[in-house]
Amino acid sequence: MPKDQSNSPAPGSLVEKVSKWLETEGYPLEFRAANVLWRNGFHSRQGVYVQEEDGRPKREIDVLATMTHELRDAGLLRVAMIIECKWSGDKPWVVFTSPTTSLGPAACVSQTISSLLGESIIWMVAGDEQLHDLQIFSTPEEGGFGGRQAFCKGNDLFYSAVQGAIGNCKAYVDEYDLRHKEGAIPRFGVLAFPVVLIEGELIRAYYDADADNVLLEPVPYVRCHWKGSPQWNHFATLDVVSMNAFPIFAERRAQECKLLLDKLAEPFRQILKFNESGNPADLIVTKGSRGVTGLPRLLHRIKESQKVKP
């Protein structure tokens, strides 16, 4: 008789029990997410580790997806999505939104988690209206400010997942800044976007003043503007996405990342020229309220270094 070609484990077997355990731990979700991202043109990897500056144990990134633009003899631009995967098949996630949780479009762009060079580049283009039209920089009328896993007491899985994704983004971009010599212009302009991906239902909860009640709406994803990260002092914009919606989300994100990388190349060249000339006129800075004061760290450093030149 021919062998059974089915990959399904026998009911009640040890393999079936392990399979169910793996599912609830989120490991198959990581594989599926990495595959979706790879099929949309990202370089995707699982189990990447990054080191925080304070010497604590390394942090694990569930799924890292990157797109890269290399500038000949200049350096490298990179956009990364850092995915935190959570299985929640039996407990929906509820994200709370409010009109008081909002961010201007230029501020959303400018406050992207980024490396030293990336921070200056994205600051320069923050007022670009073409970027404001992208989903990657969208600013909904009601942004997410918190959430919970329904029917769950004890550990706040929503909070830990959000903090983990943002902390991983910051540690990831910081590693690039360790690669350049002190006083030299960094050659790695890196932006990182945190995503929490769930296997399960996602519900938006919002207050309806007319009904004087909290209403619930099933949604494919929710955008959050998060101010509670100890690693990132600005707003961290993060997406909570259900796996059912992730293929469409990833397809659009891939299209937008390619456009974004194209937008970043010219400001990079301008910063290199500014470093040589010391002339601020070499920088084209778009107009817009960025939600932060003063120059980015790198541009400020270049400006100050020009003052001490003979």
C-alpha positions in Angstrom: 0.0 0.0 0.0 1.2 3.5 -0.7 2.4 5.6 2.2 0.0 8.2 3.6 1.3 11.5 2.3 -0.6 13.6 4.8 1.4 15.9 7.0 -1.3 16.0 9.6 -0.2 14.4 12.9 -2.3 11.6 14.3 -5.0 12.8 16.7 -3.8 12.7 20.3 -0.2 12.0 19.4 2.8 13.8 20.9 3.4 15.5 17.5 -0.1 16.8 17.5 0.3 18.2 21.0 3.6 19.9 20.0 2.0 21.3 16.9 -0.8 22.9 18.9 1.7 24.2 21.4 3.8 25.8 18.6 0.6 27.4 17.2 -0.3 29.0 20.6 3.3 30.3 21.0 3.1 32.1 17.6 5.9 30.3 15.8 3.9 29.3 12.7 2.7 32.9 12.5 6.3 34.1 12.3 7.0 31.7 9.4 3.8 32.9 7.5 4.6 36.6 8.1 8.2 36.2 6.9 6.9 34.4 3.8 4.4 37.1 3.0 7.0 39.8 3.3 9.5 37.9 1.2 6.9 37.5 -1.6 6.3 41.2 -1.6 10.0 42.0 -2.2 11.3 42.5 1.4 14.4 40.7 2.6 12.9 38.9 5.6 14.6 37.1 8.4 13.5 35.4 11.6 15.2 35.2 15.0 17.4 38.3 14.6 19.0 39.6 17.8 19.9 43.2 18.6 21.9 44.6 21.5 20.7 47.4 23.7 23.3 50.1 24.6 23.1 49.4 28.4 24.5 45.9 28.1 21.4 44.0 29.0 20.7 40.7 27.3 20.1 40.9 23.5 16.6 41.4 22.3 15.0 39.0 19.8 13.2 40.3 16.7 10.5 37.8 15.6 10.5 38.9 12.0 12.7 41.6 10.4 11.9 42.8 6.9 14.1 45.3 5.1 14.5 47.1 1.8 17.8 48.8 1.0 19.1 51.5 -1.4 22.8 51.7 -1.8 24.3 55.0 -2.9 27.6 54.5 -4.8 30.5 55.8 -2.8 28.2 57.4 -0.3 26.5 54.9 1.9 23.3 53.0 2.5 19.7 53.8 3.1 17.5 51.1 4.7 13.8 50.9 5.7 12.9 48.1 8.1 9.7 46.7 9.5 10.2 45.0 12.8 7.4 42.6 13.6 6.3 41.3 17.0 4.1 38.2 16.5 1.4 37.1 18.9 -1.0 34.2 18.7 -4.4 35.1 20.2 -6.8 32.8 18.4 -9.1 32.4 21.4 -9.0 36.0 22.7 -9.6 39.1 20.5 -7.4 42.1 20.9 -9.1 45.4 21.7 -7.4 48.7 20.9 -8.7 51.9 22.4 -8.8 54.9 20.1 -9.5 58.6 20.7 -9.5 61.9 18.8 -7.2 63.2 21.5 -4.5 60.7 20.2 -3.5 62.5 17.1 -0.4 63.6 15.4 0.3 66.0 12.6 1.5 64.5 9.3 4.9 66.2 9.4 5.4 65.2 13.0 4.5 61.6 12.1 7.2 61.6 9.5 9.8 63.4 11.5 9.4 61.3 14.6 10.0 58.0 12.9 12.4 55.8 14.8 15.7 56.2 13.0 19.5 56.1 13.1 21.6 59.3 13.5 21.7 59.9 9.8 18.2 58.6 9.2 16.9 61.1 11.8 18.3 64.1 9.8 17.2 62.8 6.4 13.6 62.1 7.5 13.5 65.5 9.3 14.4 67.3 6.1 11.6 65.6 4.1 8.9 65.7 6.8 6.8 68.3 5.1 6.6 66.5 1.8 2.9 66.1 1.0 3.6 63.0 -1.1 4.8 61.3 2.1 1.8 62.4 4.0 -0.4 60.5 1.5 1.3 57.2 2.3 -0.3 54.7 4.7 3.1 54.3 6.3 2.8 57.9 7.6 -1.0 58.1 7.9 -2.5 60.0 10.9 -6.0 58.8 11.6 -8.6 61.1 13.2 -8.7 58.6 16.1 -5.3 57.1 16.9 -4.8 54.1 19.2 -3.5 54.9 22.7 -3.8 51.5 24.5 -5.3 48.1 24.4 -5.9 44.8 26.0 -6.3 41.1 25.2 -9.9 40.4 25.8 -11.0 37.9 28.6 -7.5 38.0 30.0 -6.3 39.0 33.5 -2.8 39.4 34.8 0.0 40.1 32.3 -0.8 42.9 29.9 0.1 41.3 26.6 -0.8 44.3 24.5 1.5 46.6 26.5 4.4 44.1 26.5 4.1 43.5 22.7 4.0 47.2 21.9 6.9 48.0 24.1 8.8 45.1 22.7 8.3 46.1 19.1 9.3 49.7 19.8 12.3 48.8 21.9 13.5 46.4 19.2 13.3 49.2 16.6 15.4 51.5 18.7 18.0 48.8 19.4 18.1 47.9 15.7 18.8 51.5 14.5 21.3 52.1 17.3 23.4 49.2 16.1 24.1 51.1 12.8 25.3 54.1 14.7 28.0 52.0 16.4 29.5 51.3 13.0 30.9 54.8 12.3 33.8 56.6 13.8 33.2 59.4 16.2 33.2 62.7 14.4 32.7 61.2 11.0 29.5 61.4 9.0 27.6 58.1 9.4 27.0 56.2 6.3 23.9 54.3 7.3 20.5 56.0 7.1 18.1 53.6 8.7 14.3 54.0 9.5 12.5 51.4 11.5 8.7 50.8 11.7 7.2 48.7 14.5 4.4 46.3 13.8 2.5 44.0 16.2 1.0 41.1 14.2 -1.7 39.0 15.8 -3.3 35.7 14.9 -6.8 36.4 16.0 -9.6 39.0 15.8 -8.8 42.7 16.2 -11.4 45.2 17.6 -11.3 48.9 17.8 -13.0 50.4 20.9 -14.0 54.1 20.8 -16.3 56.4 22.8 -19.5 57.7 21.1 -20.5 60.9 22.9 -24.1 60.9 21.4 -24.7 57.3 22.7 -22.6 58.0 25.8 -21.1 54.5 25.3 -18.0 52.7 24.2 -18.6 51.2 20.8 -16.8 48.2 19.3 -15.8 47.8 15.6 -13.9 44.8 14.1 -11.0 46.2 12.0 -8.1 44.7 10.0 -5.5 47.0 11.6 -5.2 50.0 14.0 -2.6 52.7 13.9 -1.3 53.8 17.3 0.7 56.8 18.3 2.6 55.6 21.4 4.3 57.9 23.9 5.1 55.3 26.6 8.4 53.9 25.4 11.4 54.3 27.7 13.7 53.9 24.7 12.1 56.4 22.3 11.4 59.9 23.7 9.1 61.0 20.8 5.8 59.5 19.5 6.4 56.0 18.2 3.9 55.2 15.4 3.0 51.6 15.4 0.5 49.3 13.6 -1.4 46.5 15.2 -2.5 44.2 12.3 -4.5 40.9 12.1 -2.9 38.1 10.1 -6.0 38.0 7.9 -5.3 41.5 6.7 -1.5 41.2 6.6 -1.0 40.1 3.0 -2.7 43.3 1.7 -1.0 45.4 4.4 2.5 44.0 3.4 1.8 44.5 -0.3 1.0 48.2 0.2 3.9 48.7 2.6 6.3 47.3 0.1 5.1 49.7 -2.6 5.5 52.6 -0.2 8.9 51.6 1.1 10.3 51.7 -2.4 8.9 55.2 -2.9 10.2 56.3 0.5 13.7 55.1 -0.3 13.7 57.1 -3.5 12.7 60.2 -1.5 15.6 59.8 0.9 18.5 59.7 -1.5 18.7 63.4 -2.4 18.6 64.6 1.3 21.4 62.2 2.0 23.6 63.8 -0.7 22.7 67.2 0.5 23.9 66.4 4.1 27.2 65.1 2.7 27.6 68.4 0.8 26.6 70.4 3.8 29.3 68.6 5.8 31.9 69.7 3.3 30.8 73.3 2.7 29.2 74.3 6.0 26.6 76.2 4.0 23.0 75.7 5.2 21.8 76.7 1.7 22.9 73.2 0.6 20.0 71.7 2.6 16.5 71.8 1.2 14.2 71.5 4.3 10.5 71.1 3.6 8.0 73.1 5.6 5.9 71.5 8.3 5.3 71.3 12.1 7.5 68.5 13.3 6.6 68.5 16.9 10.2 68.9 17.9 12.4 71.9 18.3 15.9 72.6 16.9 18.0 70.8 14.4 18.4 67.0 14.4 21.5 65.8 16.3 23.7 65.2 13.2 22.9 68.5 11.5 23.5 70.4 14.8 26.8 68.7 15.1 27.9 69.6 11.6 26.8 73.2 12.2 28.8 73.5 15.4 31.9 71.9 13.9 31.9 74.6 11.2 32.2 77.3 13.9 35.6 76.0 15.1 37.2 75.6 11.7 40.0 78.2 11.1 
